[in-house]
Amino acid sequence: EDQVTQSPEALRLQEGESSSLNCSYTVSGLRGLFWYRQDPGKGPEFLFTLYSAGEEKEKERLKATLTKKESFLHITAPKPEDSATYLCAVQAVDSSYKLIFGSGTRLLVRP
Amino acid sequence: NAGVTQTPKFQVLKTGQSMTLQCAQDMNHEYMSWYRQDPGMGLRLIHYSVGAGITDQGEVPNGYNVSRSTTEDFPLRLLSAAPSQTSVYFCASSLRTGQKVHTGELFFGEGSRLTVL
């Protein structure tokens, strides 16, 4: 069964304290892995797409990486405005009409 | 651009009542979908559509109906509401790249928060 597991469930950081979020996945054939950001009371907002192991994408203080079993979202020198829930999702080759989402990591960055 | 617009934002129903959640997008996306989000669980696909007149079931379709008469609109109907349908519902759209394939870059609405008593 295709599955996505994110860890930790919650993470508290001081402003400027870098860290990483983990997304482990099990899928029969990976079409793509996606990272989304969700603010409280809002819908998820797309961040990155990764297609193959070794691929990296960057946007401001965020960098996403991909291996054959997991993806990391690295946050460098975070700011309070980076506080949000970060969602990971996979799209499988044999069920490409849907995304399979993890339950997310709630990130709080304190000033 | 408005993007994906959902109405209502909040709704309280009694068990057995029916209602329709509205979703409209102005990006000319062929692919549209409905997800539900529950605490501690990932978003789960209810129904999806790859174009006007075409709909199909997702992971958790029971108790819900959809239709797609235009490219822009994709309403979700709750036939007889149950407390288990208390959730936050998200409509999302994307570009279609194949028969049942979308890019994975979903554009989400702001959500409809439903409580069933």
Interface residues (C-beta under 8 A of the other chain):
Chain A: V4 R31 G32 F34 Y36 G41 K42 G43 P44 E45 F46 T49 L87 A89 Q91 S96 Y97 K98 L99 I100 F101 G102 S103 G104
Chain B: V4 Y31 S33 Y35 G40 M41 G42 L43 R44 L45 Y48 V50 D56 G58 E59 F90 A92 G98 K100 V101 H102 T103 G104 E105 L106 F107 F108 G109 E110 G111
